[in-house]
Amino acid sequence: MPRIVHTPGHTSAFSFYSREVLRYRLGPDTPLSPEPPHARVETLCARIRKAMARQEKSAVLLFGLASGALARALAASLPSSVRLVVSEPDPGTARAGLASGRLEWWRGDPSRDLLADSSPWAHKLLWLSEGLTPETTFDLVNPELSPEQRGAATRLRDVFHLGRTVEFDGPPTIALPALTLAAILHPDEPSLADFFACAPKYVRRFVAVWDGHIPDDLPLDARRTDIVRPLDGDFAAQRNVMLDACDDGWVLVLDADERLPEALWQALPDLAAQADERGVSAFHLPRLTLYPDAAHAKCGHGLWPDLQLRFFRKRPRLAYARPVHERLEGITGQTCILLNASILHEQTLTKSSERIRQKLDGFNAAARGGVRHVLSDDYPRLPLALLPGAGHFTLPARGLVLPENQV
């Protein structure tokens, strides 16, 4: 991902994030649409101000830049006490707006902000971290957008209204739920002994499906069930063998280069017990790919929050689908995105570039031309402190409950 010029200096969380995303170009920028007549923009502004005042909201969230004219007019006409955020799903459009001078209102005032990224879930987690919810915010898809442009903006609005935030703050559980740590592994992965050693003693079973053989130097553990089976380019099939070997109860799935914060490990039994009480059957965890060091993580263009469905109650008819980027299907009932905890993905810290390229080549072979994975020389990244859920995990666990698996 080649870096490009810096955007103007900003101080809000949205601006730090957008500034870093916009430094990297994945393709040509998308020109902004022609500006509509001034009178139409003023009419739209007046309607928005009136509706916002009637609903007693403290912020306006506009989905999509379009020409940039409505965003500029709102920035100029809304009271300074009202926060304006424009969420743009195409970084190329935001970059074009900067280059054309149509985003001059985005210059350091934290009450006038831009959030640009292609991932709706990045927008969602950042909105929540800044208190932008349907209860506090007047939101609308930019009326300037053409029918062809409205799809991504409408998807953002759908995600904005999706789910309800909860705290898992019930009393500690007395009877620990049955919990299995499960993984598909290659014997040449680094730090395999540490991978299993990180699991607390309450974890009843380990299930490991090995592509090739069991490492000779791996310490024995009575809790671990080892299965040897060639991967043969089908990650879903390998995970289904893993899943079949797991006990009934809660299952945590991790890869060899992933770790959980110790405090989250200790919270999992209570989280599982409270999930059972609330009818939550599975958890998505954001995954932080640490880069280029342990204090930063990749972001933007789908690199974050990289939601992973990894903690779930095993039930009949659960199965993984798709040979690569496999997806767990058959989840019924509510699911939940953890908001204040993340998986730490240490791939860049523990593997050489050559090893990572070999892994990506395996993904490409499994995808059979459907998806192309390429290792870049550089990636957008932010300090962990600027990414929601990336800091030290503390109780209570907070989550976004979804009526079903909609990630």
N, C-alpha and C positions, 0 to 999 in steps of 0.2 A: 504494500500500500504506500504509494509515494506521498510524502508530506507536501503541503502547499502553504501559502502565506497564512500568517496569523490573522485572526479576526480581532476586532477591537477588545480592549480590556474590560472584563466583567468580574463581578464578585459573587453572584448567586450560584447555588448548586446547579441550576439549570444551565447557566452560562458557562461554568467550568466544563460541564459535560459536553455541551454543544460545541464549544470552542475546540475541544480536543477532537471530537468526531469530524468537524469540518476541516481539520488539517489534512485529512486523508481522502483521496479521491479514488473511488472504485470504477468510475466510468465518466462519460461526459456529463457536464452540468445540464440541468433542465431549465430552459429559459422561462421566466415568469410570464404569465398570460398578459395580454394588453390591459391597460387600466380602463375601467368602466367610466362613464360620465361622472363628473364630480357630484352632480345633484343626486344621482343614485346612491353614491357612497354616503353622502350626508343623510339621506333618508334611512339607509340601513343603520347608520350610527345612532340616529335618534331612536329608532325602534329598539335597538339593543339596550341603550341607556334606560329607556322607559321600562322595559321588561326586567332588567336587572334590579332597578330600584323597587319595582313592585314585588319582586321575590326576595328582597332584602339579602342579596348575596354580596360577598366581600371580594369576589374575583370574577374575571371573565376569562374563559378558556376558548380560544378560537382554533378549530381544527383546519389546518391548511392555509398556506400563504396566498395562493392564487396569484394575483397581480401585486400583492403587497399593499394595495391602496386602502382596503378596509382596516388592516392592521395599523397602518400609519395614522389613519383618521381616529381610530379608537385610542391609540397611544396619546394623541394630542387632546382628545376631548373628555376622556374619563377622568374623574377626580383622582388626585394622587393617592388617596386612601384606598382606591380600588386597584387591585393587582390585575394586570393584563398578561396572559401567557398565550403565545401562539405555538401550537404543537404542529410541527411539519414532519410528515412521514418520509420525505425524500430529501436527504442531505444535499443532493445536487441542486434542488430548487432553492434551498437556503443559501447555498454558495453563490448561485446566480443572483439572488437578491442582494447579497453583500457587494458583489462585483458591480451591479448596476446602480448602487447607491440608494436602493429603495428600502433599506433597513436602517436608515440613519437614526431611527428612534431607539435602536438597540445599542445603547452606548453607556452602560454603567448604572442606569437607574434600576434598582432591584424590583421596582413596581412595574417595569415594562420588560418582558423577558421572552426569549425564544428557546424552544426545546426542539432540537432537530436530530432525528434518528429513524432508521427504518424499522426498528423493533417496537411493536405496540407495547410489549411487556416492559421494555426499558422506560417508556413514557409512563406506564402505570405505576411502577415502583417509585419513580421520581415524583410523580404527582402526589402519591400518598406520603412520601417523605416530607413534602412541603405543605401538607394539609389541604391539597386541592381534592375535594370530593364533591359528589352531587349535592350534598347538603350545604356546602359553603360556596359553590361556584356556579355561575351561569355559563352554560356551554352551548356551542352551536358549530355545525359544519359551515365553513365559509360559503355564503351564498354566491360568491363570485365563481366558485369552481364549476367547470363544465361537467356534464354527466360522465365523461370519460375520466375526469380527475377525481370524482367524488368517492370512488371505491375505497382507497386507502384512508382517506379522512374519515369516512363513515365507520370503517373498522376501528379507528382510534376512538371514536365516540362510543361505539359499542363496548370496547374494553374499559373506557372510563366509567361506564355505568355497571360494570360487571362485578359481582361479588359483594361481600360484606366483611369488614375487618372485625377480628375477635382477638381476645387474649385468652390463652390457656392457663388460667390462674387458679385452677381447682386445687384442693388439698393433695399432698403427696400420696401416691398409691402405696398400699401395704403389700398387696400381692403383685409381684413383678410379672408383666405380660411375657409370654414366650417370645423371644426375639432371635432371629437368625441373621447373621452377616453372610451375604452371598456375593460371589464374584466369578467372572470368567477371566482367566489369567494365562499369561505366557511365562514359561519358566525363566526366560532371560530378563524379565522385568527387574529393575533395581529395587532394593529395600523391601523385599517380600516379607522377611521376618518382621520388620517394623510394621508393615501393613497389618498383620494379624495381632501383633503385640499392642497396637493402639486400642483394640476392642476391650472394654471393661469386662470384669469377671461375670457380670450378670448375663452377658451374651451366651445363650445356651448352646448354639451350634454355629459352626462355620461350614459353608458349602463352597468348595472351590472346584471349578471345571477347568482343567488344564489343556492347553493346546500343545500337545507333544508329550511331555513327561513331567513328573513331579520332581522339583529340584532336590538333589541329593542332600544339600546343606540346610534344608528347611527343617526347623525343629519340629518334633512330633507334638501333636496336641490331640488329646482324646476327644475334644469337641469338634474336630475338623473331619469332614467327609471329603475325600479327594476322588475326583472322577477324571479320567484321561479320555479325551475325545478330540480329534482333529477339528480345527475351526472350519476349514474348507470354505472360507470366504462368506460364511453365513452367521452373522452375529446373533440374529434372532433365534435361530435353531440352537445355538450354543446356550443362550440365556434360557431357552425353554427347558433344556436338560437341567440347568441350574435350578430353575423354578420348581420343576417336578421333584427335585431332591430336598427341597426346603420343607421344614415342618409347617403345619398349620399355625397361624398366628402372624405376628408382625415380622416383616422382612426388610432389611436394609441392604441395598445393593450399592456397592462402591467398586471403582476401578482401582488398579494397583497404585496409580499415581494420584489418588484422591485421598484426602484426609478430612475429618470433622474436627472442629474445635472441641477441646476436652469438656468444656462446660455443656456443649450440646449433647455429647455422648451421655453425660450424666443425666440430662433432662429427658432423654428418649423414652424411658419407661413411663414416666408421668404423662408425657405427651401422647403416647399410645393409649394409655388408659383413658385419658380425657377425650381423645378422638373417638374411642368406642362409645363413650357416653353421649357424645354430640352427633354421632352418625357420620363422622368423617372417616373415609376408608383409605385415603392415600394422601401423601404430601409431595408437593413439588418443592425442590430446594434450588435456589439460585446457585450457579456454579461460577466461582471466581477463578479464572485462569491467570495465575500469578505470572507477571511479566513486567519488566525484565528481571525483577527481583521480588523478594517476599513482601515488599511494602507497596507494590503496585499490582494492578490487574488490568487485563485487556477490557476494552469497552467499545461500544458502537458497532453498527453494521451487523448486529446479531451476535456479537461476541459476549455480550452481557445483556440481561441476566442469565441467558443460557439455561433456562429452567429444566430441571431433571426430575422426573418422577421416580424417586429412589426409596421412599419409605412408605410401605403399604401393608395392609392386611391381606394375607394370601386367602383367596377364595376360589371356588370352582370356576372354571371357564376363563381364568386369567391366562393370557398367552402373549408372547412377543411377536410382532409382525415387522416385516421389512428386513432384508439382509444387512443393510447398513443404516445407521441412525435409527435403530430399532425402536419401536413404540410398544408400550405395554397396553394391550387392549382387553376389554372385558371388565374394566373398573365400573362399579355401580355405586350410586349414592354420591354424597358430597366429596369433593377433594379440596385441598387447601394449599396455598402457596405460603411458605414460611417467609416472613418479612424481615426478621432480625437475626437470621442465621444463614450461612452459606456453606457449600462444599468448597474446600480449597483444592484446586487442581494444580498440582506441582509439576506438570509435564515439562515445562520449560526449565525448571530448576534442577531436574533430576536426569534429563535425557539430552544427548547431543542433538544438534540439528540433523545429522545424518540418521539417527534413530527415529526422530520425529518424521522425517521424510519417508522412511521405510514404513512407518505406521500409516501415513497418509496414502502411500501407494497401495497398502492393503485395503484401505477404505475405497479407493478408486476401483480396484479390481472387484470388490464386493458390489459396488454400485453398478457395474457393467455399463459404464458410460452415462448413467443417469445423473450423477453428481461428480464434479471435479474438485478435488481438494489440492490446494497449492500452499506451500509454506512461503510466507512473505518474509522479506528482510526486516520489516518493521511493522508495528501495530499501534493503533491508538491505545492509550492507557491512562489511568488516573491513580492517584494515591488511594489506598483502601478507605481512608477516612471520608472520601467524597462519594463513595458508592453505598447506597442504602443496604443495610444488612451485612456489610463487610467488616464491621468493627468487632470488638469482643462481644460474644453472646452473653446476655444476661437475662434472667427470668423476669417476668413471664415471657414465654414464647408468644409472639404475635403472628397472626396469619390473615390471609385473605381467603375466605371460604367461598367456593364456587359451587353452584347447584349440581354440577357434574364435571367430568373431565373436559374442560374447554381450552386447555393449553395446547 
